[in-house]
Amino acid sequence: MRRMKLSQPIIILILLILAVLTVYPLVWLFTLSLKTLSEYMQGNIYGLPKSLNLANYVDLVTNTVFFRNFLNSIVVAVLSLFIVIPVSAMSGYVFARFRSRLVDTLFYIVLIGMMIPVHMCLIPLFIWHSRLGLLSTYWALIGPYVAFALPFSMYLFRSFFLTIPRELLEAAAVDGLGFYPTFFKVVFPISTQIIGTVTVFNYLTFWNEFLFALVLIQDEAMYTLPVGLQNMAGQYYQNWPSIAAALMLATLPSLIIYFVLQKYILRGMVAGAVKG
């Protein structure tokens, strides 16, 4: 007991150190974004800005190219989520409710998709999209994003649905609800934890994905934010305070979604840990 009391302050200290190491890059990035280019060139890289300078943010907000890149990322991420969530939820429900050797075998075949290196498919996808005329469109990214997100998302949903009491589904059947009404009126509404988990994980993946967007999008007007941020860092000229401001604006949606849905992440991941 005494050993536990002595180790508790050490654990708290370690957690505080880890928290500082995690938060410091964001704080440094924010302070850098408030500096002018001349102040940065004078060597003030790690210190606080001399004055509150919001010009970098104003320039980005009024920059049509940055706004277009930002909008493209939002469209791709949101549309991909609207496809992944219902499809993976319904598929996971089927795999959880109808247990048989055939269904379980199909589920394990789907899980093989989690073991395929994503970027190994880049060249075939480029050739396929080129022949179909889908290059430099939203669907050039939405299709691969959804395809590679479905196996893991279905796995999470299936694991969660296995924890739902059988009596709840039987009560719904007694009330006259069929397969689809049971899913939409009973199962899906009580699945907020796992929905939040799947949403956060997939959104962060879609929002930060770079290589597919770089290869499959060739029209600058259709660039997503990661590709647009890369183009901001020119070969001979880098306005690092402006780039830092762009990175802060690019990080802001992820931070908002994470803080709003963070309570669902651990609960959703643990919810399916009892059954598999």
Beta strands, then each sheet from edge to edge (+ up, - down):
end
